[in-house]
C-alpha cells in the first residue's frame, strides 16, 4: 500500500468565516483540485496537476466532478436514542418521558450499549459524518461503549456521561457525588486518548439539583480543558419549568452560570428562546451554541435565530439524534436553510457547508484538527456526488454554476449522495472505487 494517496476532483476549502465576511471571500471550490493524504493527515491541498507532479509515487483516487470536502461534524447528538428516532407526536418533556428515558434505561447492559454505539457510528459514517459530539446515558458503560466504538473506527469523538439526579426514572438517576465521581473517572480514562475529548454533561437544569450542578461545575474547574455540554432554552414550557425549579435565577443561563457551568468551552444545545442578557453573556465568555433544526421542527420547539447568533458567537450545526428526525447532515442543512428563510435570511450553500464542518469543529474547539481541508488537519473527508439521484441529476444538469449544483444536493440529497468517506486517512465507505 502506498504511504501517500492523492484524491482529485472538485475540492472545497475555506479561508475564513462566511458569516463574518462575504461568503465569496471565504468559501472556494477548485474544479481541478487535489488533496494529498499521508499518515492519517492532510499533507497538502492544491491544484491536482501540481500535486501529481510533486508526488509522483502517490496512489490517485480520481473523483471527477464529485465534491471533495471535509467530513461532516455533528455537534450535538444522543447516540442512545438511535433506536427511537422518528417517534411520533410529543413535546419535549412528554417525549423524554415516553421515549427517551425508557430507552436509556437499557444502557446499563454493556452489550446493548456497544451494539447501539457501533450501529450509530456506522449509520453516521454512511451519511458522511466523521465526528460527533454525543450525550451518553447516566451509565458509565454507555460512555465506554461510544468511546470504544469510535476508537475502533479511528474516529474523532466527543462524549460524556449524562448526569441527572431528579425528574428522571430511578434507573437513570445518579447523585451529585456519583455524577462527579463517575465523570471524573471517565474523563481520566478517555479525555485526550487517541482522538477522544470528554465533555462534562449535565442533561439540563430540570434534571439536576443545584448540588449536582455545583459538583459538575467543580469538576470542570479542575479540568478546564474538557468541554461541557448541556441544553438551554429549547421550548417555552421547559423555560417555565426551569423558572419554577430555580426561582432565584435571573434566567435559564443563570442556572448554569451560578454553578460554574458557563465558560469558553461550554457548548449549549438549541438556544432558541434566549434573553438578551443570556446572549450577551454567552458571547462575552466565548461559548458556543448548537443549532438543531430538524429536532426543533420535529418536536415543535421554535425557530433558531441563525443570523443573530452567528453575528455574536460560535455556532455549530447538529442532527440532535433522536429528537432530530435524520442522521444526515445534508437533511440538517436543508432544514437550517428553511428555518432561516422563515426568519427572513437566505443562507448560501457555502455558509451551510461551513456550519456543518468548520463551524461545528470550532464550536467543539477542534477547528485546528478537523472541519477543513488544510495541510496538517486530520484526514477526515466526505466526497459528495452532485448528481446522486435522477431528481438531483436533472436539476444539476441545469445548474448555472457549481454552487447551483451544490445547493441542489444540500436541499435534496441523502446518504445516496455520499460517494466516499475517509476517516483519519483511511477509506471507509467506497461506493465506486477499489480500495487503496
HELIX and SHEET records of a PDB file:
HELIX    1   1 UNK A   23  UNK A   26  1                                   4    
HELIX    2   2 UNK A   48  UNK A   54  1                                   7    
HELIX    3   3 UNK A   79  UNK A   84  5                                   6    
HELIX    4   4 UNK A   92  UNK A   95  1                                   4    
HELIX    5   5 UNK A   96  UNK A  100  3                                   5    
HELIX    6   6 UNK A  101  UNK A  104  1                                   4    
HELIX    7   7 UNK A  105  UNK A  108  5                                   4    
HELIX    8   8 UNK A  110  UNK A  126  1                                  17    
HELIX    9   9 UNK A  140  UNK A  153  1                                  14    
HELIX   10  10 UNK A  170  UNK A  172  5                                   3    
HELIX   11  11 UNK A  176  UNK A  190  1                                  15    
HELIX   12  12 UNK A  205  UNK A  207  5                                   3    
HELIX   13  13 UNK A  210  UNK A  222  1                                  13    
HELIX   14  14 UNK A  236  UNK A  245  1                                  10    
HELIX   15  15 UNK A  252  UNK A  257  1                                   6    
HELIX   16  16 UNK A  276  UNK A  285  1                                  10    
HELIX   17  17 UNK A  293  UNK A  298  1                                   6    
HELIX   18  18 UNK A  306  UNK A  310  1                                   5    
HELIX   19  19 UNK A  329  UNK A  342  1                                  14    
HELIX   20  20 UNK A  349  UNK A  354  1                                   6    
HELIX   21  21 UNK A  355  UNK A  359  3                                   5    
HELIX   22  22 UNK A  360  UNK A  363  1                                   4    
HELIX   23  23 UNK A  390  UNK A  396  1                                   7    
HELIX   24  24 UNK A  402  UNK A  412  1                                  11    
HELIX   25  25 UNK A  415  UNK A  417  5                                   3    
SHEET    1   A 7 UNK A  41  UNK A  47  0                                        
SHEET    2   A 7 UNK A  27  UNK A  38 -1                                        
SHEET    3   A 7 UNK A   4  UNK A  14 -1                                        
SHEET    4   A 7 UNK A  59  UNK A  70  1                                        
SHEET    5   A 7 UNK A 381  UNK A 384 -1                                        
SHEET    6   A 7 UNK A 418  UNK A 423 -1                                        
SHEET    7   A 7 UNK A 426  UNK A 427 -1                                        
SHEET    1   B 5 UNK A  72  UNK A  78  0                                        
SHEET    2   B 5 UNK A 129  UNK A 135  1                                        
SHEET    3   B 5 UNK A 156  UNK A 160  1                                        
SHEET    4   B 5 UNK A 196  UNK A 202  1                                        
SHEET    5   B 5 UNK A 162  UNK A 163  1                                        
SHEET    1   C 8 UNK A  72  UNK A  78  0                                        
SHEET    2   C 8 UNK A 129  UNK A 135  1                                        
SHEET    3   C 8 UNK A 156  UNK A 160  1                                        
SHEET    4   C 8 UNK A 196  UNK A 202  1                                        
SHEET    5   C 8 UNK A 227  UNK A 232  1                                        
SHEET    6   C 8 UNK A 266  UNK A 270  1                                        
SHEET    7   C 8 UNK A 288  UNK A 291  1                                        
SHEET    8   C 8 UNK A 314  UNK A 317  1                                        
END                                                                             
